[in-house]
Amino acid sequence: MSASGGTKAIIAALSANLAIALAKFVAAFFTGSSSMLAEGIHSVADSGNQLLLLIGGKRAQKERDQLHPFGYGRERYFYAFVVAVVLFTIGAAFSLYEGVSKIVEPHHLDQPVWAFAVLIFAIIAEGFSFRTAIKESNPLRGKQSWVTFIRRSKSPELPVILLEDLGALLGLVFALFGVAMAVITGNPVWDGIGTLMIGVLLAVIAIVLAIETKSLLVGEGASPEMERQIRAALEGSPEVARVIHMRTMHLGPEELLVAAKIAVEHDDTASEVARGIDEAEQRIRAVVPIARVIYLEPDLDRSRTTTAG
């Protein structure tokens, strides 16, 4: 995985979640809080998700072979989709189940000071992880809004980590709310309500991630700006009269497939056409370096032929 893939953000999130998960389980043991237990499971699920992202980045670096002639770059999209499924099935489903159980059969909290101490520690640790994810994302985000960046980013790791960390911070706030209200009112049902809020939050984040990563997995084209650059590079070649049609698709976050039918003059020789195609490929790679696989099909410029006739 390249540096732009967010490896630093993944490592920071993994380190924070492992420490936080342990602390949450200790607090859940001493307090009997369902919110703390749900948050512990949430942190374990997040840790597993970060390991999946690292595995996906590693497998994406495999060399192409006969079975996968375009390489394994889209492994990163697959593992990001698995992360969304895991977050929903483990994190959200467990939290919803535990929340309902605690509302139906409430259990008074024991030694709530443990819960408050761990939640404050977890908020600080998650804040550090979230700050790292934001810092790593900013160079790629540019002037885009955060919503646009998450929706349009071709590197799945950073949006996943951003949403996970945001969900973790909000989940901790919900857990703190549930525990605090249970202590203040003496009614343990609030602990179950906090757990339900965590479950709903995780379900929403999982659905958003699943939708965005599914789109990448199916195959997304280059951005409109990138397509304009490619078209301009093609039509800037002397031997290319115009672009008849063009298709692009991401084979991975840092690898783009470009296929285009280009119009050439009817009196160009084969060598001139071949030289023109080579030059056009060089021009494309100069403006869009991730255009690794380029297929150009020459055709006669029939619009000019028809006009001339």
Backbone torsions as a table, in degrees:
resi	resn	phi	psi	omega
1	MET	NA	133.6	179.4
2	SER	-73.3	165.8	178.8
3	ALA	-59.0	-33.4	-179.7
4	SER	-69.4	-16.5	179.0
5	GLY	-72.0	-7.0	174.6
6	GLY	89.1	27.6	-179.1
7	THR	-57.8	-42.1	-179.1
8	LYS	-62.2	-41.9	179.4
9	ALA	-65.6	-37.5	179.4
10	ILE	-65.7	-45.3	-179.7
11	ILE	-62.5	-42.1	179.1
12	ALA	-62.8	-43.1	179.8
13	ALA	-67.0	-40.6	179.8
14	LEU	-63.4	-45.9	179.9
15	SER	-61.0	-45.3	-179.3
16	ALA	-64.2	-43.4	-175.9
17	ASN	-68.5	-35.8	178.1
18	LEU	-64.2	-44.5	178.8
19	ALA	-66.4	-41.3	-178.2
20	ILE	-67.6	-41.2	-179.5
21	ALA	-58.4	-45.6	179.3
22	LEU	-60.6	-45.7	-179.6
23	ALA	-63.6	-39.8	-179.5
24	LYS	-65.5	-41.2	180.0
25	PHE	-66.3	-36.7	176.0
26	VAL	-62.9	-44.9	179.3
27	ALA	-65.5	-39.7	178.6
28	ALA	-62.9	-36.6	-179.7
29	PHE	-65.5	-43.4	-176.1
30	PHE	-79.7	-28.5	-175.1
31	THR	-101.3	-26.3	-173.8
32	GLY	74.4	17.7	-176.6
33	SER	-77.7	126.8	176.7
34	SER	-71.2	-31.8	177.1
35	SER	-61.8	-42.4	180.0
36	MET	-68.0	-39.0	178.1
37	LEU	-64.4	-43.6	178.5
38	ALA	-62.1	-40.8	179.2
39	GLU	-67.4	-35.3	176.1
40	GLY	-62.7	-45.6	176.8
41	ILE	-62.7	-39.3	177.4
42	HIS	-57.7	-45.8	-178.8
43	SER	-67.3	-36.9	176.5
44	VAL	-64.3	-43.9	178.1
45	ALA	-61.5	-42.1	178.5
46	ASP	-63.2	-40.2	178.4
47	SER	-62.1	-43.9	176.9
48	GLY	-62.3	-37.6	179.3
49	ASN	-63.6	-40.4	179.5
50	GLN	-67.3	-35.2	174.6
51	LEU	-64.3	-39.7	178.1
52	LEU	-62.7	-40.5	178.6
53	LEU	-64.1	-38.9	177.6
54	LEU	-66.1	-40.7	178.0
55	ILE	-63.2	-43.8	178.5
56	GLY	-60.7	-41.7	177.9
57	GLY	-63.7	-37.9	179.6
58	LYS	-69.1	-44.9	-178.5
59	ARG	-68.4	-28.5	179.8
60	ALA	-66.7	-17.2	-178.7
61	GLN	-85.7	-3.3	179.8
62	LYS	-62.1	145.0	178.8
63	GLU	-70.2	148.8	178.0
64	ARG	-64.0	154.3	178.7
65	ASP	-140.6	-173.5	-175.9
66	GLN	-65.5	-35.1	-178.8
67	LEU	-75.1	-31.5	179.6
68	HIS	-127.4	77.9	-174.3
69	PRO	-65.4	-19.8	178.2
70	PHE	-99.4	11.6	176.4
71	GLY	86.8	-169.4	-173.4
72	TYR	-117.6	21.6	-175.8
73	GLY	-57.5	-31.5	-176.1
74	ARG	-80.4	0.8	171.5
75	GLU	-57.1	-35.2	180.0
76	ARG	-62.4	-36.0	177.8
77	TYR	-69.4	-40.5	-179.3
78	PHE	-62.0	-47.6	-177.5
79	TYR	-68.2	-31.5	175.2
80	ALA	-65.5	-36.4	177.2
81	PHE	-67.6	-40.3	176.9
82	VAL	-60.5	-38.1	177.8
83	VAL	-57.5	-44.2	179.6
84	ALA	-62.4	-40.3	179.6
85	VAL	-66.1	-43.9	179.7
86	VAL	-63.6	-42.6	-179.2
87	LEU	-60.9	-37.1	-178.9
88	PHE	-75.6	-49.5	-173.1
89	THR	-72.2	-38.3	-178.2
90	ILE	-92.0	-55.7	-175.7
91	GLY	-67.9	-58.7	-174.4
92	ALA	-69.5	-48.2	-176.1
93	ALA	-61.8	-43.8	-179.7
94	PHE	-65.2	-43.3	-178.7
95	SER	-63.2	-42.2	178.7
96	LEU	-64.1	-43.4	179.0
97	TYR	-63.1	-45.9	-178.4
98	GLU	-66.3	-37.7	179.0
99	GLY	-63.7	-45.9	178.3
100	VAL	-62.2	-42.2	-179.3
101	SER	-60.6	-42.8	-178.0
102	LYS	-72.9	-26.2	176.0
103	ILE	-74.8	-40.8	179.2
104	VAL	-69.7	-42.4	179.6
105	GLU	-126.5	79.4	-176.6
106	PRO	-66.0	148.9	-179.3
107	HIS	-131.9	125.4	-178.0
108	HIS	-65.4	143.2	-178.8
109	LEU	-77.5	140.0	175.5
110	ASP	-109.0	136.4	176.8
111	GLN	48.4	60.2	-176.7
112	PRO	-61.5	-17.2	179.0
113	VAL	-57.4	-32.3	177.1
114	TRP	-60.7	-44.6	-177.9
115	ALA	-64.0	-44.7	-179.2
116	PHE	-63.3	-42.0	-179.0
117	ALA	-63.9	-45.2	-178.4
118	VAL	-67.7	-40.4	-179.3
119	LEU	-63.5	-40.8	177.7
120	ILE	-64.5	-44.0	176.8
121	PHE	-60.1	-43.8	-177.6
122	ALA	-65.4	-39.1	178.9
123	ILE	-62.7	-40.1	178.3
124	ILE	-65.1	-45.7	-178.6
125	ALA	-66.1	-43.4	178.4
126	GLU	-66.3	-34.2	177.1
127	GLY	-62.8	-39.6	176.6
128	PHE	-63.6	-44.3	179.4
129	SER	-63.6	-43.6	-179.4
130	PHE	-63.8	-39.8	178.4
131	ARG	-62.5	-40.8	178.1
132	THR	-63.1	-43.0	179.2
133	ALA	-62.6	-40.7	178.4
134	ILE	-64.9	-44.1	-179.2
135	LYS	-62.4	-41.0	180.0
136	GLU	-71.7	-28.0	-177.3
137	SER	-81.6	-30.0	-172.9
138	ASN	-55.8	-43.0	179.3
139	PRO	-61.7	-34.3	178.5
140	LEU	-80.4	-32.2	-177.1
141	ARG	-69.3	-38.3	-178.6
142	GLY	61.7	-127.1	-177.8
143	LYS	-95.8	4.7	179.6
144	GLN	-70.7	151.4	171.0
145	SER	-71.3	163.9	-179.3
146	TRP	-64.0	-38.1	179.1
147	VAL	-63.6	-44.7	179.0
148	THR	-64.2	-41.4	179.2
149	PHE	-60.1	-45.7	-179.5
150	ILE	-65.4	-36.1	-177.8
151	ARG	-77.7	-31.3	-172.8
152	ARG	-106.9	-9.7	-177.9
153	SER	-62.7	135.0	177.4
154	LYS	-91.5	-11.6	174.5
155	SER	-96.2	110.7	-171.0
156	PRO	-74.1	-22.6	-171.0
157	GLU	-63.9	-46.7	-176.2
158	LEU	-65.3	-46.3	174.9
159	PRO	-58.8	-38.2	179.1
160	VAL	-63.1	-48.1	-179.1
161	ILE	-64.6	-40.8	178.9
162	LEU	-59.7	-47.7	-178.9
163	LEU	-69.5	-38.0	176.9
164	GLU	-61.5	-47.1	-178.6
165	ASP	-66.5	-39.6	176.8
166	LEU	-62.7	-44.2	177.9
167	GLY	-62.7	-38.2	179.4
168	ALA	-64.7	-43.4	179.9
169	LEU	-64.9	-44.7	178.4
170	LEU	-65.6	-38.0	178.0
171	GLY	-62.0	-39.1	177.5
172	LEU	-65.3	-38.5	176.9
173	VAL	-63.9	-42.2	178.3
174	PHE	-63.9	-41.6	178.7
175	ALA	-64.5	-41.8	178.5
176	LEU	-63.0	-40.1	177.2
177	PHE	-61.9	-48.1	-178.7
178	GLY	-61.7	-46.2	-179.5
179	VAL	-65.8	-44.6	-178.7
180	ALA	-61.9	-45.2	179.9
181	MET	-65.8	-35.8	177.9
182	ALA	-64.9	-38.6	179.5
183	VAL	-72.1	-43.9	-176.1
184	ILE	-66.6	-45.0	-176.1
185	THR	-88.5	-18.2	-174.7
186	GLY	75.4	9.9	-179.0
187	ASN	-108.2	108.8	-176.2
188	PRO	-69.5	-8.5	177.7
189	VAL	-60.2	-31.0	179.3
190	TRP	-59.9	-32.7	177.8
191	ASP	-63.0	-41.3	176.8
192	GLY	-66.1	-37.6	178.3
193	ILE	-63.8	-42.6	176.2
194	GLY	-59.8	-38.1	178.8
195	THR	-66.2	-41.0	177.0
196	LEU	-62.2	-40.3	178.7
197	MET	-61.4	-39.0	177.3
198	ILE	-64.0	-43.0	-179.6
199	GLY	-62.2	-43.4	179.0
200	VAL	-64.6	-42.6	178.8
201	LEU	-59.0	-47.4	-178.7
202	LEU	-65.3	-36.2	178.9
203	ALA	-64.1	-43.2	179.3
204	VAL	-62.5	-46.1	180.0
205	ILE	-63.6	-41.6	180.0
206	ALA	-62.5	-40.2	179.7
207	ILE	-66.1	-43.3	178.2
208	VAL	-60.9	-46.1	179.4
209	LEU	-62.5	-42.2	-178.8
210	ALA	-62.1	-42.6	-179.4
211	ILE	-63.8	-46.8	-176.6
212	GLU	-69.2	-42.9	-178.5
213	THR	-73.6	-29.4	175.6
214	LYS	-62.4	-41.1	178.7
215	SER	-61.2	-42.0	177.7
216	LEU	-66.5	-39.7	-177.4
217	LEU	-66.2	-39.8	178.2
218	VAL	-66.5	-36.2	177.4
219	GLY	126.4	108.1	177.9
220	GLU	-106.6	147.6	177.6
221	GLY	-84.2	178.3	177.4
222	ALA	-67.3	161.3	177.3
223	SER	-66.1	156.5	178.5
224	PRO	-54.9	-39.7	179.4
225	GLU	-64.3	-42.0	179.7
226	MET	-66.3	-38.2	178.0
227	GLU	-65.6	-37.3	177.0
228	ARG	-64.0	-39.7	178.7
229	GLN	-64.3	-41.3	-179.8
230	ILE	-66.3	-44.2	179.6
231	ARG	-62.8	-41.6	179.1
232	ALA	-64.7	-38.5	178.8
233	ALA	-65.6	-39.8	178.5
234	LEU	-65.7	-50.0	-175.9
235	GLU	-73.9	-10.6	175.3
236	GLY	-83.2	-7.2	177.2
237	SER	-80.6	135.3	-175.7
238	PRO	-58.6	-36.0	-175.8
239	GLU	-82.4	-6.1	-179.0
240	VAL	-103.1	114.6	-179.8
241	ALA	-74.0	-43.8	178.5
242	ARG	-167.5	168.3	175.1
243	VAL	-95.9	119.3	-179.6
244	ILE	-74.2	-52.8	171.7
245	HIS	-156.3	160.0	-175.6
246	MET	-147.1	143.3	175.6
247	ARG	-130.6	141.7	176.1
248	THR	-131.5	154.6	176.1
249	MET	-157.5	137.6	177.3
250	HIS	-77.6	120.5	172.8
251	LEU	-85.5	-10.5	179.2
252	GLY	179.2	173.4	-178.9
253	PRO	-58.7	-33.5	-177.4
254	GLU	-115.1	25.6	179.9
255	GLU	-144.5	121.8	-175.7
256	LEU	-119.1	135.9	173.5
257	LEU	-96.4	129.9	177.6
258	VAL	-123.3	123.4	176.6
259	ALA	-127.7	126.8	-176.4
260	ALA	-146.1	145.9	170.0
261	LYS	-101.8	124.2	-175.4
262	ILE	-115.9	144.5	178.7
263	ALA	-90.4	132.4	176.9
264	VAL	-121.8	161.4	179.2
265	GLU	-67.8	145.4	-174.5
266	HIS	-68.9	-20.8	-178.1
267	ASP	-99.7	8.0	176.1
268	ASP	-70.9	139.6	175.8
269	THR	-78.0	166.5	-179.8
270	ALA	-60.7	-39.4	-179.2
271	SER	-67.2	-37.1	178.1
272	GLU	-66.1	-40.7	178.3
273	VAL	-64.1	-45.4	179.9
274	ALA	-61.8	-42.2	179.0
275	ARG	-65.5	-38.4	178.7
276	GLY	-65.4	-39.0	178.2
277	ILE	-65.2	-43.3	178.4
278	ASP	-60.2	-43.1	-179.5
279	GLU	-66.9	-39.0	180.0
280	ALA	-63.9	-40.4	177.7
281	GLU	-62.3	-42.3	178.7
282	GLN	-63.1	-39.4	-179.8
283	ARG	-66.4	-38.8	178.5
284	ILE	-63.4	-48.3	-177.3
285	ARG	-66.8	-25.6	178.6
286	ALA	-69.2	-36.7	-177.9
287	VAL	-94.3	-26.5	179.4
288	VAL	-131.6	85.7	-175.4
289	PRO	-59.8	-26.0	-178.3
290	ILE	-78.3	-2.8	175.7
291	ALA	-74.8	84.2	-174.0
292	ARG	-86.6	-33.4	-176.9
293	VAL	-117.5	115.8	-175.9
294	ILE	-127.8	127.6	175.8
295	TYR	-123.7	118.9	179.6
296	LEU	-117.7	126.1	179.1
297	GLU	-109.4	115.8	179.7
298	PRO	-79.1	146.3	176.2
299	ASP	-147.5	157.9	178.6
300	LEU	-68.0	145.9	177.3
301	ASP	-79.2	82.4	-172.2
302	ARG	-67.8	-24.8	179.7
303	SER	-65.6	-40.0	179.6
304	ARG	-73.7	-36.6	179.2
305	THR	-62.0	-43.4	-179.3
306	THR	-65.3	-41.5	179.9
307	THR	-64.1	-42.8	-179.7
308	ALA	-65.1	-35.8	-179.2
309	GLY	-71.1	NA	NA
